[in-house]
Amino acid sequence: MRLIFGAASFVLLVAGCAAPRSALLPEIDSWDTRLVVLAGVDEWEFSGRIAVKTGSDGFNGHLRWMRNDAGFSATVSGPLSIGKVRIAGDDRSVVLTDKDGIQTELEDVELELRYRYGWTLPIESLRYWALGIPDPSAPAEMKFNDQGQLQSMTQRNWSVTISRYTDGGGQLMPKLLTAENSDTRVRLVIDHWIFFD
């Protein structure tokens, strides 16, 4: 009996240490509510497909983005020339892990990605744009669709268009997003959203 109780306790302990459960977002019925709700969400992730074009360089691949209290982690899986690249950071630093597992702290993420790979990503702001809200650290010019959702925006010299929304956490979240500046075009198709308790 003691062994059975011990095994059951171990199972409960392991279950308690498991990953956080997926959750539904509170009701989002206006732009102001959207800003408040999504600014207060600490843990979420999405996965999808990404296409990046810079001049004659670029790639198509997969993107998985995770956000929690400790910061963010974005994993880009592309063709063999770049393999799998992981970019992770917090308020203090951003670290690139390349396909060979070599880690480099990045001072200017966009500039250094361009130097290494010939393309770049708007890492600092993309985590906000993917949620359908502007980066709070910079001014933005915004346009909204008939449902009061962000349709297009100019911010940090990027033009952002969200042309489709889909269900994510029980609310409408961006599905198809395009960000362009003078020499780079990033197209993101988000296939799956997860929000955690």
N, CA, C and O of each residue as an XYZ file, in Angstrom:
788
protein
N       0.840     -1.197      0.000
C       0.000      0.000      0.000
C       0.876      1.249      0.000
O       0.562      2.225     -0.681
N       1.965      1.225      0.755
C       2.848      2.375      0.820
C       3.501      2.642     -0.535
O       3.681      3.792     -0.933
N       3.861      1.539     -1.254
C       4.457      1.701     -2.576
C       3.466      2.328     -3.547
O       3.839      3.205     -4.326
N       2.219      1.894     -3.514
C       1.194      2.435     -4.401
C       0.995      3.924     -4.109
O       0.923      4.739     -5.028
N       0.908      4.268     -2.827
C       0.723      5.674     -2.448
C       1.916      6.511     -2.917
O       1.750      7.628     -3.408
N       3.133      5.947     -2.755
C       4.333      6.668     -3.181
C       4.337      6.888     -4.681
O       4.694      7.972     -5.141
N       3.947      5.883     -5.454
C       3.904      6.017     -6.909
C       2.882      7.057     -7.325
O       3.131      7.863     -8.221
N       1.713      7.034     -6.660
C       0.669      8.015     -6.984
C       1.140      9.430     -6.670
O       0.866     10.362     -7.426
N       1.850      9.589     -5.550
C       2.361     10.900     -5.188
C       3.377     11.381     -6.218
O       3.403     12.560     -6.573
N       4.220     10.452     -6.697
C       5.217     10.817     -7.700
C       4.546     11.285     -8.994
O       4.977     12.264     -9.602
N       3.489     10.581     -9.411
C       2.761     10.964    -10.626
C       2.162     12.346    -10.466
O       2.240     13.164    -11.383
N       1.560     12.623     -9.306
C       0.987     13.947     -9.066
C       2.055     15.028     -9.063
O       1.836     16.129     -9.566
N       3.228     14.704     -8.484
C       4.314     15.665     -8.455
C       4.805     15.991     -9.858
O       5.023     17.154    -10.195
N       4.979     14.952    -10.673
C       5.423     15.159    -12.052
C       4.388     15.967    -12.821
O       4.743     16.863    -13.587
N       3.105     15.654    -12.621
C       2.045     16.398    -13.310
C       2.064     17.859    -12.903
O       1.811     18.738    -13.727
N       2.360     18.124    -11.645
C       2.411     19.499    -11.172
C       3.581     20.270    -11.758
O       3.536     21.499    -11.821
N       4.633     19.572    -12.192
C       5.798     20.226    -12.777
C       5.701     20.331    -14.293
O       6.603     20.866    -14.937
N       4.623     19.828    -14.860
C       4.480     19.843    -16.310
C       4.327     21.271    -16.811
O       4.186     22.219    -16.038
N       4.361     21.388    -18.127
C       4.238     22.706    -18.755
C       2.908     23.341    -18.384
O       1.937     22.634    -18.113
N       2.853     24.676    -18.369
C       1.602     25.342    -18.036
C       0.496     24.975    -19.009
O       0.751     24.681    -20.176
N      -0.738     24.994    -18.514
C      -1.881     24.608    -19.345
C      -2.265     25.740    -20.275
O      -2.133     26.918    -19.944
N      -2.748     25.351    -21.457
C      -3.216     26.379    -22.374
C      -4.470     27.030    -21.797
O      -5.228     26.406    -21.054
N      -4.669     28.286    -22.151
C      -5.747     29.063    -21.561
C      -6.456     29.871    -22.631
O      -5.936     30.079    -23.727
N      -7.673     30.328    -22.285
C      -8.423     31.220    -23.149
C      -8.161     32.653    -22.720
O      -8.037     32.945    -21.531
N      -8.079     33.539    -23.696
C      -7.915     34.948    -23.400
C      -9.234     35.535    -22.915
O     -10.301     35.025    -23.258
N      -9.173     36.605    -22.119
C     -10.410     37.327    -21.784
C     -11.042     37.903    -23.051
O     -10.382     38.021    -24.083
N     -12.301     38.252    -22.966
C     -13.014     38.811    -24.113
C     -12.333     40.095    -24.599
O     -12.030     40.987    -23.807
N     -12.099     40.172    -25.906
C     -11.522     41.372    -26.519
C     -12.589     41.968    -27.433
O     -12.859     41.436    -28.509
N     -13.191     43.071    -27.003
C     -14.300     43.639    -27.760
C     -14.028     45.061    -28.255
O     -14.908     45.688    -28.843
N     -12.815     45.573    -28.021
C     -12.468     46.903    -28.496
C     -10.949     47.009    -28.596
O     -10.224     46.159    -28.077
N     -10.476     48.052    -29.263
C      -9.041     48.252    -29.401
C      -8.387     48.507    -28.044
O      -7.322     47.958    -27.760
N      -9.009     49.330    -27.209
C      -8.440     49.602    -25.886
C      -8.345     48.328    -25.057
O      -7.361     48.115    -24.348
N      -9.369     47.478    -25.147
C      -9.340     46.203    -24.419
C      -8.225     45.320    -24.943
O      -7.530     44.658    -24.172
N      -8.056     45.311    -26.267
C      -7.004     44.491    -26.861
C      -5.627     44.888    -26.323
O      -4.820     44.029    -25.966
N      -5.371     46.184    -26.269
C      -4.084     46.655    -25.755
C      -3.865     46.217    -24.312
O      -2.783     45.747    -23.960
N      -4.888     46.369    -23.478
C      -4.765     46.021    -22.062
C      -4.585     44.515    -21.884
O      -3.702     44.073    -21.150
N      -5.434     43.723    -22.565
C      -5.390     42.261    -22.406
C      -4.060     41.697    -22.877
O      -3.415     40.940    -22.152
N      -3.647     42.058    -24.082
C      -2.446     41.449    -24.648
C      -1.168     41.982    -24.012
O      -0.157     41.280    -23.980
N      -1.198     43.210    -23.508
C      -0.029     43.714    -22.786
C       0.151     42.974    -21.462
O       1.257     42.930    -20.922
N      -0.936     42.389    -20.934
C      -0.875     41.693    -19.657
C      -0.650     40.200    -19.751
O      -0.554     39.526    -18.725
N      -0.562     39.660    -20.973
C      -0.335     38.220    -21.159
C       1.156     37.944    -21.087
O       1.928     38.474    -21.887
N       1.566     37.119    -20.134
C       2.989     36.869    -19.913
C       3.531     35.671    -20.678
O       4.694     35.669    -21.081
N       2.703     34.653    -20.881
C       3.203     33.423    -21.493
C       2.355     33.037    -22.692
O       1.150     32.817    -22.571
N       3.002     32.958    -23.859
C       2.315     32.553    -25.072
C       3.338     32.053    -26.079
O       4.542     32.260    -25.927
N       2.838     31.402    -27.091
C       3.709     30.995    -28.187
C       2.895     30.854    -29.463
O       1.682     30.647    -29.431
N       3.582     30.969    -30.573
C       2.951     30.663    -31.840
C       3.943     29.929    -32.725
O       5.154     30.015    -32.524
N       3.427     29.218    -33.689
C       4.265     28.548    -34.676
C       3.653     28.786    -36.049
O       2.437     28.918    -36.191
N       4.504     28.837    -37.036
C       4.009     29.088    -38.378
C       5.120     29.050    -39.399
O       6.186     28.477    -39.172
N       4.847     29.674    -40.530
C       5.784     29.708    -41.641
C       6.234     31.141    -41.886
O       5.474     32.090    -41.692
N       7.479     31.278    -42.315
C       8.042     32.605    -42.522
C       8.775     32.639    -43.858
O       9.432     31.671    -44.242
N       8.658     33.760    -44.558
C       9.408     33.996    -45.783
C      10.075     35.361    -45.651
O       9.416     36.349    -45.329
N      11.368     35.414    -45.897
C      12.128     36.648    -45.777
C      12.838     36.903    -47.104
O      13.467     36.006    -47.664
N      12.732     38.120    -47.593
C      13.374     38.501    -48.849
C      14.107     39.821    -48.650
O      13.505     40.819    -48.254
N      15.414     39.823    -48.925
C      16.233     41.032    -48.864
C      17.062     41.080    -50.128
O      18.034     40.335    -50.257
N      16.696     41.948    -51.071
C      17.416     41.998    -52.338
C      17.348     40.647    -53.029
O      16.262     40.140    -53.310
N      18.516     40.064    -53.302
C      18.555     38.751    -53.962
C      18.648     37.610    -52.960
O      18.654     36.444    -53.356
N      18.722     37.925    -51.663
C      18.829     36.903    -50.623
C      17.485     36.710    -49.922
O      16.617     37.581    -49.956
N      17.340     35.569    -49.297
C      16.125     35.292    -48.539
C      15.949     33.812    -48.326
O      16.792     33.010    -48.726
N      14.860     33.454    -47.701
C      14.576     32.041    -47.443
C      13.110     31.878    -47.082
O      12.423     32.843    -46.750
N      12.644     30.634    -47.154
C      11.343     30.213    -46.635
C      11.617     29.190    -45.554
O      12.476     28.324    -45.720
N      10.903     29.279    -44.455
C      11.143     28.324    -43.385
C      10.023     28.318    -42.368
O       8.916     28.789    -42.630
N      10.329     27.777    -41.207
C       9.366     27.689    -40.113
C       9.849     28.559    -38.957
O      11.049     28.728    -38.739
N       8.882     29.104    -38.227
C       9.200     29.954    -37.081
C       8.377     29.509    -35.881
O       7.164     29.324    -35.976
N       9.049     29.342    -34.762
C       8.362     29.094    -33.489
C       8.821     30.163    -32.505
O      10.014     30.329    -32.251
N       7.845     30.885    -31.959
C       8.153     32.005    -31.065
C       7.513     31.729    -29.714
O       6.310     31.480    -29.634
N       8.314     31.772    -28.648
C       7.825     31.545    -27.295
C       8.145     32.755    -26.425
O       9.231     33.329    -26.502
N       7.183     33.122    -25.605
C       7.347     34.278    -24.718
C       6.935     33.890    -23.308
O       5.893     33.264    -23.115
N       7.758     34.264    -22.306
C       7.382     34.068    -20.911
C       8.028     35.154    -20.063
O       8.616     36.095    -20.597
N       7.922     35.027    -18.755
C       8.454     36.056    -17.854
C       9.951     36.281    -18.041
O      10.451     37.387    -17.836
N      10.662     35.220    -18.432
C      12.117     35.322    -18.551
C      12.556     36.016    -19.834
O      13.705     36.448    -19.931
N      11.674     36.133    -20.818
C      12.049     36.754    -22.076
C      11.404     36.045    -23.247
O      10.260     35.600    -23.150
N      12.128     35.934    -24.358
C      11.568     35.307    -25.552
C      12.579     34.375    -26.189
O      13.781     34.470    -25.938
N      12.076     33.478    -27.014
C      12.910     32.584    -27.800
C      12.245     32.411    -29.157
O      11.084     32.012    -29.239
N      12.982     32.712    -30.221
C      12.474     32.547    -31.579
C      13.388     31.580    -32.319
O      14.591     31.817    -32.432
N      12.816     30.492    -32.820
C      13.581     29.500    -33.556
C      13.161     29.526    -35.009
O      11.992     29.320    -35.334
N      14.120     29.780    -35.881
C      13.876     29.826    -37.318
C      14.539     28.607    -37.941
O      15.749     28.418    -37.814
N      13.746     27.781    -38.613
C      14.268     26.614    -39.317
C      14.137     26.877    -40.804
O      13.028     27.002    -41.323
N      15.266     26.962    -41.489
C      15.238     27.291    -42.902
C      15.961     26.255    -43.736
O      16.124     25.111    -43.312
N      16.391     26.647    -44.909
C      17.119     25.729    -45.780
C      18.472     25.378    -45.191
O      18.875     25.936    -44.171
N      19.180     24.446    -45.837
C      20.437     23.934    -45.299
C      21.486     25.025    -45.125
O      22.390     24.887    -44.300
N      21.378     26.094    -45.883
C      22.398     27.144    -45.775
C      22.386     27.821    -44.404
O      23.427     28.288    -43.940
N      21.204     27.881    -43.739
C      21.192     28.463    -42.398
C      20.863     27.438    -41.328
O      21.144     27.664    -40.151
N      20.267     26.304    -41.719
C      19.894     25.302    -40.735
C      18.876     25.853    -39.755
O      17.926     26.529    -40.150
N      19.071     25.566    -38.482
C      18.179     26.064    -37.434
C      18.902     27.142    -36.645
O      19.999     26.923    -36.131
N      18.276     28.311    -36.554
C      18.843     29.444    -35.839
C      17.911     29.795    -34.691
O      16.697     29.880    -34.871
N      18.486     29.997    -33.509
C      17.681     30.364    -32.346
C      18.126     31.730    -31.848
O      19.316     31.974    -31.649
N      17.156     32.617    -31.650
C      17.421     33.950    -31.121
C      16.641     34.069    -29.818
O      15.414     33.967    -29.815
N      17.337     34.280    -28.730
C      16.677     34.342    -27.421
C      17.173     35.575    -26.682
O      18.332     35.973    -26.805
N      16.270     36.169    -25.912
C      16.701     37.353    -25.201
C      15.764     37.779    -24.101
O      14.689     37.211    -23.910
N      16.198     38.796    -23.379
C      15.398     39.408    -22.327
C      15.669     40.912    -22.378
O      16.126     41.422    -23.401
N      15.396     41.615    -21.301
C      15.587     43.063    -21.289
C      17.063     43.477    -21.307
O      17.379     44.644    -21.540
N      17.963     42.522    -21.060
C      19.380     42.856    -20.953
C      20.193     42.496    -22.194
O      21.107     43.232    -22.565
N      19.872     41.373    -22.840
C      20.696     40.932    -23.960
C      19.909     40.014    -24.895
O      18.862     39.474    -24.538
N      20.452     39.857    -26.108
C      19.893     38.940    -27.102
C      21.032     38.056    -27.590
O      22.099     38.549    -27.954
N      20.797     36.751    -27.596
C      21.837     35.791    -27.960
C      21.384     34.982    -29.172
O      20.270     34.460    -29.207
N      22.262     34.887    -30.155
C      22.029     34.070    -31.341
C      22.752     32.747    -31.178
O      23.938     32.718    -30.849
N      22.036     31.641    -31.410
C      22.655     30.317    -31.463
C      22.539     29.829    -32.892
O      21.429     29.634    -33.387
N      23.676     29.624    -33.574
C      23.620     29.249    -34.987
C      23.463     27.743    -35.151
O      23.342     27.016    -34.166
N      23.466     27.277    -36.396
C      23.204     25.865    -36.678
C      24.266     24.935    -36.101
O      24.021     23.739    -35.939
N      25.461     25.482    -35.785
C      26.528     24.678    -35.198
C      26.538     24.752    -33.675
O      27.417     24.185    -33.027
N      25.559     25.453    -33.107
C      25.474     25.563    -31.653
C      26.340     26.665    -31.072
O      26.449     26.776    -29.851
N      26.962     27.487    -31.916
C      27.808     28.574    -31.431
C      26.932     29.754    -31.040
O      26.077     30.180    -31.817
N      27.143     30.286    -29.833
C      26.340     31.377    -29.306
C      27.080     32.704    -29.421
O      28.278     32.792    -29.149
N      26.346     33.729    -29.826
C      26.907     35.067    -29.965
C      25.916     36.073    -29.412
O      24.741     36.059    -29.779
N      26.384     36.946    -28.530
C      25.519     38.017    -28.037
C      25.469     39.118    -29.088
O      26.504     39.569    -29.578
N      24.254     39.547    -29.429
C      24.061     40.530    -30.476
C      23.832     41.913    -29.881
O      22.998     42.090    -28.992
N      24.578     42.883    -30.379
C      24.408     44.267    -29.932
C      23.254     44.924    -30.696
O      22.386     45.557    -30.095
N      23.251     44.770    -32.018
C      22.202     45.304    -32.890
C      21.649     44.128    -33.679
O      22.244     43.712    -34.673
N      20.517     43.589    -33.245
C      20.008     42.329    -33.792
C      19.776     42.420    -35.294
O      20.259     41.577    -36.048
N      19.043     43.432    -35.730
C      18.704     43.532    -37.145
C      19.958     43.677    -38.011
O      20.083     43.010    -39.038
N      20.868     44.531    -37.607
C      22.094     44.765    -38.370
C      22.966     43.517    -38.427
O      23.496     43.185    -39.488
N      23.123     42.820    -37.302
C      24.016     41.667    -37.259
C      23.430     40.463    -37.978
O      24.180     39.670    -38.549
N      22.096     40.300    -37.968
C      21.491     39.235    -38.767
C      21.743     39.485    -40.249
O      22.049     38.557    -40.998
N      21.615     40.740    -40.669
C      21.867     41.071    -42.069
C      23.321     40.782    -42.447
O      23.597     40.250    -43.523
N      24.247     41.135    -41.553
C      25.672     40.907    -41.820
C      25.975     39.410    -41.949
O      26.741     39.003    -42.823
N      25.372     38.593    -41.075
C      25.665     37.165    -41.078
C      24.991     36.405    -42.218
O      25.600     35.554    -42.867
N      23.698     36.739    -42.447
C      22.900     35.897    -43.345
C      22.427     36.601    -44.612
O      21.931     35.946    -45.529
N      22.570     37.915    -44.680
C      22.098     38.640    -45.846
C      20.635     39.046    -45.751
O      20.119     39.690    -46.664
N      19.953     38.685    -44.664
C      18.562     39.069    -44.411
C      18.433     39.439    -42.936
O      19.323     39.161    -42.133
N      17.322     40.064    -42.598
C      17.124     40.442    -41.201
C      15.667     40.266    -40.799
O      14.798     40.048    -41.644
N      15.414     40.362    -39.507
C      14.060     40.301    -38.951
C      13.898     41.445    -37.945
O      14.845     41.768    -37.228
N      12.729     42.054    -37.884
C      12.485     43.106    -36.879
C      12.184     42.499    -35.512
O      11.073     42.622    -34.996
N      13.189     41.843    -34.935
C      13.014     41.053    -33.714
C      12.395     41.861    -32.575
O      11.490     41.376    -31.896
N      12.873     43.089    -32.360
C      12.420     43.863    -31.203
C      10.920     44.127    -31.239
O      10.269     44.141    -30.194
N      10.369     44.335    -32.419
C       8.955     44.707    -32.527
C       8.051     43.562    -32.969
O       6.843     43.608    -32.737
N       8.615     42.542    -33.598
C       7.778     41.480    -34.164
C       6.938     40.775    -33.104
O       5.831     40.318    -33.392
N       7.453     40.686    -31.892
C       6.695     40.017    -30.829
C       5.400     40.763    -30.511
O       4.421     40.144    -30.093
N       5.382     42.079    -30.702
C       4.162     42.865    -30.506
C       3.277     42.816    -31.750
O       2.064     42.628    -31.654
N       3.895     42.986    -32.909
C       3.126     42.988    -34.152
C       2.381     41.675    -34.342
O       1.254     41.662    -34.838
N       3.006     40.577    -33.951
C       2.356     39.271    -34.095
C       1.083     39.180    -33.256
O       0.162     38.441    -33.606
N       1.026     39.925    -32.154
C      -0.173     39.963    -31.308
C      -1.233     40.925    -31.868
O      -2.360     40.976    -31.375
N      -0.853     41.684    -32.902
C      -1.796     42.634    -33.469
C      -1.825     43.955    -32.735
O      -2.841     44.650    -32.738
N      -0.704     44.312    -32.100
C      -0.591     45.589    -31.386
C       0.749     46.227    -31.738
O       1.668     45.522    -32.157
N       0.882     47.554    -31.578
C       2.169     48.198    -31.871
C       3.183     47.954    -30.755
O       2.822     47.651    -29.618
N       4.445     48.092    -31.105
C       5.528     48.066    -30.124
C       5.390     49.322    -29.266
O       5.440     50.429    -29.802
N       5.217     49.184    -27.947
C       5.002     50.362    -27.103
C       6.218     51.274    -26.989
O       6.101     52.378    -26.455
N       7.376     50.847    -27.472
C       8.585     51.649    -27.323
C       8.773     52.675    -28.436
O       9.719     53.463    -28.398
N       7.872     52.674    -29.438
C       8.052     53.593    -30.561
C       6.696     54.087    -31.051
O       5.703     53.366    -30.951
N       6.643     55.313    -31.582
C       5.373     55.810    -32.124
C       4.945     55.015    -33.353
O       5.779     54.442    -34.054
N       3.642     54.984    -33.606
C       3.111     54.226    -34.737
C       1.927     54.944    -35.357
O       1.113     55.549    -34.660
N       1.845     54.870    -36.675
C       0.667     55.328    -37.400
C      -0.143     54.097    -37.758
O       0.366     53.193    -38.422
N      -1.410     54.048    -37.324
C      -2.207     52.826    -37.455
C      -3.490     53.054    -38.231
O      -4.065     54.142    -38.205
N      -3.936     51.999    -38.931
C      -5.243     51.962    -39.569
C      -5.943     50.690    -39.117
O      -5.302     49.664    -38.890
N      -7.270     50.765    -38.988
C      -8.037     49.642    -38.452
C      -9.049     49.149    -39.482
O      -9.490     49.903    -40.349
N      -9.413     47.863    -39.370
C     -10.438     47.313    -40.253
C     -11.826     47.574    -39.658
O     -11.951     48.216    -38.615
N     -12.856     47.072    -40.325
C     -14.228     47.329    -39.886
C     -14.549     46.712    -38.531
O     -15.500     47.130    -37.870
N     -13.763     45.722    -38.111
C     -13.978     45.088    -36.807
C     -13.157     45.748    -35.698
O     -13.149     45.270    -34.564
N     -12.475     46.836    -36.019
C     -11.679     47.535    -35.019
C     -10.346     46.881    -34.726
O      -9.711     47.189    -33.717
N      -9.907     45.962    -35.614
C      -8.617     45.300    -35.444
C      -7.561     46.037    -36.258
O      -7.875     46.686    -37.255
N      -6.323     45.931    -35.830
C      -5.224     46.559    -36.553
C      -5.108     45.958    -37.950
O      -4.976     44.744    -38.104
N      -5.157     46.807    -38.954
C      -5.056     46.348    -40.341
C      -3.694     46.689    -40.937
O      -3.099     45.876    -41.644
N      -3.204     47.888    -40.651
C      -1.886     48.283    -41.141
C      -1.285     49.309    -40.191
O      -1.982     49.965    -39.416
N       0.045     49.422    -40.283
C       0.750     50.273    -39.334
C       2.123     50.604    -39.892
O       2.742     49.782    -40.567
N       2.596     51.807    -39.609
C       3.974     52.175    -39.905
C       4.669     52.437    -38.580
O       4.223     53.265    -37.785
N       5.774     51.720    -38.348
C       6.495     51.844    -37.080
C       7.945     51.445    -37.286
O       8.237     50.447    -37.945
N       8.857     52.237    -36.715
C      10.299     51.952    -36.793
C      10.767     51.717    -38.232
O      11.574     50.824    -38.489
N      10.258     52.519    -39.161
C      10.614     52.424    -40.582
C      10.159     51.115    -41.236
O      10.660     50.742    -42.297
N       9.225     50.430    -40.610
C       8.614     49.236    -41.195
C       7.139     49.512    -41.466
O       6.466     50.177    -40.678
N       6.650     48.996    -42.584
C       5.224     49.028    -42.895
C       4.668     47.633    -42.626
O       5.118     46.650    -43.214
N       3.698     47.560    -41.744
C       3.147     46.276    -41.300
C       1.694     46.163    -41.764
O       0.907     47.094    -41.593
N       1.349     45.026    -42.345
C      -0.021     44.762    -42.766
C      -0.471     43.434    -42.178
O       0.215     42.422    -42.319
N      -1.622     43.440    -41.520
C      -2.229     42.196    -41.033
C      -3.482     41.978    -41.876
O      -4.493     42.656    -41.690
N      -3.406     41.030    -42.797
C      -4.491     40.863    -43.768
C      -5.474     39.760    -43.399
O      -6.503     39.597    -44.054
N      -5.162     39.004    -42.354
C      -6.095     37.959    -41.934
C      -5.926     37.673    -40.449
O      -4.811     37.675    -39.928
N      -7.042     37.427    -39.773
C      -7.052     37.028    -38.363
C      -7.652     35.633    -38.252
O      -8.405     35.194    -39.121
N      -7.303     34.938    -37.158
C      -7.830     33.600    -36.918
C      -7.968     33.393    -35.417
O      -7.499     34.217    -34.631
N      -8.606     32.303    -35.013
C      -8.795     32.042    -33.588
C      -7.469     31.726    -32.905
O      -6.643     30.974    -33.422
N      -7.288     32.322    -31.730
C      -6.143     32.025    -30.893
C      -6.513     32.327    -29.459
O      -6.776     33.482    -29.125
N      -6.540     31.332    -28.608
C      -6.939     31.529    -27.222
C      -8.379     31.994    -27.077
O      -8.722     32.666    -26.104
N      -9.234     31.635    -28.054
C     -10.639     32.003    -27.984
C     -10.951     33.389    -28.519
O     -12.106     33.815    -28.502
N      -9.920     34.109    -28.999
C     -10.108     35.441    -29.573
C      -9.451     35.487    -30.954
O      -8.689     34.590    -31.314
N      -9.748     36.527    -31.716
C      -9.145     36.663    -33.036
C      -7.733     37.226    -32.921
O      -7.514     38.293    -32.347
N      -6.773     36.475    -33.486
C      -5.368     36.849    -33.472
C      -4.845     36.863    -34.902
O      -5.419     36.207    -35.772
N      -3.760     37.602    -35.164
C      -3.222     37.651    -36.520
C      -2.889     36.268    -37.070
O      -2.336     35.415    -36.377
N      -3.243     36.078    -38.331
C      -2.939     34.850    -39.061
C      -1.907     35.110    -40.152
O      -0.966     34.336    -40.326
N      -2.090     36.209    -40.884
C      -1.199     36.550    -41.993
C      -0.690     37.973    -41.810
O      -1.469     38.926    -41.804
N       0.632     38.107    -41.660
C       1.258     39.401    -41.378
C       2.419     39.615    -42.339
O       3.210     38.707    -42.594
N       2.507     40.830    -42.866
C       3.629     41.201    -43.722
C       4.268     42.467    -43.178
O       3.574     43.434    -42.865
N       5.584     42.462    -43.067
C       6.336     43.634    -42.613
C       7.392     43.954    -43.663
O       8.155     43.076    -44.068
N       7.438     45.204    -44.104
C       8.377     45.613    -45.149
C       9.066     46.916    -44.765
O       8.461     47.805    -44.166
N      10.344     47.008    -45.122
C      11.026     48.298    -45.066
C      11.667     48.537    -46.430
O      11.264     47.908    -47.409
N      12.647     49.421    -46.518
C      13.175     49.796    -47.824
C      13.833     48.654    -48.582
O      13.906     48.699    -49.810
N      14.316     47.628    -47.880
C      14.991     46.537    -48.602
C      14.651     45.133    -48.112
O      15.247     44.162    -48.579
N      13.712     45.007    -47.189
C      13.392     43.698    -46.635
C      11.882     43.485    -46.593
O      11.119     44.396    -46.269
N      11.467     42.267    -46.928
C      10.053     41.892    -46.823
C       9.958     40.610    -46.013
O      10.570     39.599    -46.358
N       9.184     40.661    -44.931
C       8.970     39.500    -44.064
C       7.491     39.128    -44.136
O       6.621     39.954    -43.863
N       7.219     37.891    -44.503
C       5.835     37.412    -44.554
C       5.685     36.272    -43.545
O       6.436     35.298    -43.578
N       4.709     36.406    -42.653
C       4.517     35.444    -41.584
C       3.106     34.882    -41.634
O       2.130     35.632    -41.614
N       3.003     33.567    -41.699
C       1.717     32.874    -41.625
C       1.707     32.099    -40.312
O       2.460     31.141    -40.142
N       0.852     32.520    -39.390
C       0.797     31.878    -38.068
C      -0.240     30.768    -38.117
O      -1.423     31.017    -38.352
N       0.215     29.545    -37.895
C      -0.670     28.379    -37.975
C      -1.303     28.033    -36.640
O      -2.401     27.477    -36.597
N      -0.614     28.360    -35.540
C      -1.095     27.878    -34.236
C      -0.699     28.842    -33.139
O       0.472     29.198    -33.005
N      -1.681     29.265    -32.349
C      -1.472     30.114    -31.175
C      -1.718     29.316    -29.904
O      -2.639     28.500    -29.853
N      -0.903     29.543    -28.876
C      -1.148     28.962    -27.556
C      -0.904     30.046    -26.511
O       0.133     30.707    -26.526
N      -1.863     30.225    -25.605
C      -1.701     31.103    -24.452
C      -1.759     30.232    -23.209
O      -2.515     29.262    -23.160
N      -0.957     30.578    -22.196
C      -0.851     29.748    -20.997
C      -1.410     30.462    -19.772
O      -1.456     31.691    -19.708
N      -1.837     29.644    -18.792
C      -2.305     30.174    -17.509
C      -1.180     30.894    -16.797
O      -1.377     31.411    -15.697
